[in-house]
Every structure is written in structure tokens, then in C-alpha cells.
Amino acid sequence: MYSLSADQLIDREHHAWDEMMQLFTGGRHTYVILPVDREESRHTLERLQMSTCSYLGAIAYETGGVLVDHGWIKLLGSGAAGIYGNLCSWNGLHDQPVVKEIPGMLTVAYDAAGGFFALDTGRFGQTGHIYYFAPDTLEWESTELAYSGFINWLAVGDLQQFYDTFRWEGWQQESAQLGGERVFSYYPPLWTKEGSGASSYKSPIPISEAWNFVLEQFEDTQTNQNEVPATAAQEQQSLEQHIDVIEKHYGICFPLDYLNQLHDAVKREYQYADADGNTDWSIHFARLDERFIDNNEALVDELNPNPQRIIPFAWSASSGNYYLFDYRQQPDQPAVLLMEHEEAIVREDAEAEAEYPEQVQEMLAGNVRMIANSFEEFMLHLKEQEQDLLLEDKEE
């Protein structure tokens, strides 16, 4: 299978690093960029198959990691002293993994309280959003942020409010002295009624111990599901039922060439290049399952100028962009639209800024632009990346 080299993944013209540095230097929180080993960073890019035009690729290539807010949050890069492991060794992409990975997730950061941040690549419906394992609830919770939005939050977000019940007076000094291989253990634990940053006793423990606790929660969930594997015929029947429900909900028919390709496409990861040479990475096709409609309503509808006639079918884990079918003009052969997530305005903001009612729709319409006249034409711009969806790789 075709794999891009580090030289091909290093995009000098559209490198995201300068933009990210502007975020950190103009941000609200302290940060330390850990030194990078160039050979290791090139290796990390190749394993991730991620371009430096993306925030994730830029972090992997330009940093050993980043220590944010007095070292409270440690953002994984290509590895360095002061941080435990790297993007590859945390995610089953390294010859010497430091932890056991969780299928369908790409771990990208951890914090001093024993919380973990991971990109959803399949476990929660391929949302492409960052999920946080919260030590006070013992659950993975969606931040509703793509990786680029997560970086922006680290730079300028209200981290104090987010961690209000985890922290205590003097946490800055203790966090800075914690080191890269340890996190705090709380007693009583944060998930108990009595536990809190202010009242609990804190002691450093190896991060591997905290991660093993997360794995136990994951394995318990898998055991409790106790599902009997479906046959191929049952899976096909279930898929057809889901497609029927989705098409009736929207009043559409999906293109046949899209449906014929979907079985293999949902297992793959793609890159998209337009006629001007602009590239989008880590594109995943959404599964047509029971979560499809709810995911669209929760993640896209507030940005969508016509949620009933413009239907998302793929997304980029790198940029947070969405790819959508447009049924407004040609229902029998919908065009393909691109929604650049970071540039899009939400309906609430449009309503607040609009000077007249019709302007709201005009502003939302600017969130999407046509990139192909049909799904067949769209596929001509896609190239499969080396890695299958992480979920599929790790189950083999």
C-alpha cells in the first residue's frame, strides 16, 4: 500500500507551525516546547502519515512534546525528556510501545490529574473530535473540538475553569516538579463525593499505573457489552436497515457508487488534493449506522445552511473539515461540498451578527462550497493513505 515519505509530508508552503506558535505566544498559559530529535520526528510523521500542514503533523514534526500551564497538560509530540513516550509509542505505532493502546482512539495528551485526551478515530462513531477521560467521572467525554480546536483551547481556553475541582492552592509549583512520567493520585479519589483537588491527599504515581486504570474501565465496558459477533449476512441486513432509516429521515437516496464503495471506504483513511494543490489529510467516511443522524445533529447542523438537504458523509481528523452531499439542485446526483470547520460560523453567532433575517442564511451558506459535481468526481481527488483506520489495525 502506498506510503508517503517524511519529505513528502513536510509541507513547507503550508506549514502549520508558525500559526500554532502565534497561538501559544499570544495565549493565556505558560508553555514549554520540548526539543525535537529530527530523525525521530521524521519517523513519527511517516508512522502517522500526517502532513505538517495539519496541527497534529506540525506538533509531531516540530516538537518532542509541549508542556502547557506549568506542565499540568503534556501534549505528545515525537518524544523527549520531560514527557512520557510519544504519539507513536502511545498508539501502537512504535516498535517499543510505552502503553497498551485503546482501539479506535489516538491518544494525544495527558494531564497531572490522571486525565487523558484522545482523538476519536472509530470508538465513538469517528467524530474526529478530542475526547477526555475524566478522572472525576471515569468516562470519556467529548470536548466537541477537532485537534486544531484543542490546540487553540490549550493556548487561550479557560483551563482554570475546566480543572477547577481538580486543583488546589499551590498546584503550579507541584505540577512543574512532577516530571513527565508521573501524575497525581487523589485520596479520596476524584470520582467520590468526598474527593476534590482542595480536600484530597495527593501523591505522585507512575503514569502507566493511571493508564492501566483507564484500560480496566475500557475492558470492563467491552466485557459488559457481551455481544455475539454478527454474520456477514446479518451485518448487511443491519446496514440496509440503517440506510433505509437515514434516507427516509432526510428524504433522499444516496448515490449508488457511494453505497457500493462504502464497505471498504469506512475501513480506510484518505487524503484529498484539489486542483490548486491544497491537501486535506486523514479523511474518514462516516458509517451509516444508528448514530449517523444524531452525530450530524450534534456536530454539524449548527453550521449547516440546510441540514435536511446537505448531508455530511465524511470528515477529516486532521482539520475537522466535513464533506457533504448537496441535494438542493440535483437529488439524483448530488454534488459534493466542503465545509471548512474552523472557518465556519455557527447559527447562533450568525443570528447575533445579522442585520436582517435573510442575512443569517447567507452567512451560513458561506460555510460550504462545491468541490465536485458528483461523488464519482470527488473520488478522483482522493488517495488512500497507508494506514487503515486505527480501529481496524488494532483489532487484527
Stockholm file with secondary structure:
# STOCKHOLM 1.0

chainA/1-396         MYSLSADQLIDREHHAWDEMMQLFTGGRHTYVILPVDREESRHTLERLQMSTCSYLGAIAYETGGVLVDHGWIKLLGSGAAGIYGNLCSWNGLHDQPVVKEIPGMLTVAYDAAGGFFALDTGRFGQTGHIYYFAPDTLEWESTELAYSGFINWLAVGDLQQFYDTFRWEGWQQESAQLGGERVFSYYPPLWTKEGSGASSYKSPIPISEAWNFVLEQFEDTQTNQNEVPATAAQEQQSLEQHIDVIEKHYGICFPLDYLNQLHDAVKREYQYADADGNTDWSIHFARLDERFIDNNEALVDELNPNPQRIIPFAWSASSGNYYLFDYRQQPDQPAVLLMEHEEAIVREDAEAEAEYPEQVQEMLAGNVRMIANSFEEFMLHLKEQEQDLLLEDKEE
#=GR chainA/1-396 SS CCCCCHHHHCCSTTCSHHHHHHHHHTSSSCEEEECCCHHHHHHHHHHHTCCTTSHHHHHHHHCSEEEETTTTEEEECSCCTTSSSCTTTTTTCSSSCSSCCCTTEEEEEEETTSCEEEEESSTTSSCCCEEEEETTTTEEEECCCCHHHHHHHHHHSCHHHHTTTTCCTTHHHHHHTSCSSEEEEEESCTTSSSCCTTTSEEEEEEHHHHHHHHHHHHHHHHHHHCCCCCCHHHHHHHHHHHHHHHHHHHTCCCCHHHHHHHHHHTTCCEEEECTTSCEEEEEEECCCSTTHHHHHHHHTGGGCSCTTTEEEEEEETTTCCEEEEECSSCTTSCEEEEECGGGCCCHHHHHHHCSSHHHHHHHHHTTEEEEESSHHHHHTTEEECSSCCHHHHHHC
#=GC SS_cons         CCCCCHHHHCCSTTCSHHHHHHHHHTSSSCEEEECCCHHHHHHHHHHHTCCTTSHHHHHHHHCSEEEETTTTEEEECSCCTTSSSCTTTTTTCSSSCSSCCCTTEEEEEEETTSCEEEEESSTTSSCCCEEEEETTTTEEEECCCCHHHHHHHHHHSCHHHHTTTTCCTTHHHHHHTSCSSEEEEEESCTTSSSCCTTTSEEEEEEHHHHHHHHHHHHHHHHHHHCCCCCCHHHHHHHHHHHHHHHHHHHTCCCCHHHHHHHHHHTTCCEEEECTTSCEEEEEEECCCSTTHHHHHHHHTGGGCSCTTTEEEEEEETTTCCEEEEECSSCTTSCEEEEECGGGCCCHHHHHHHCSSHHHHHHHHHTTEEEEESSHHHHHTTEEECSSCCHHHHHHC
//
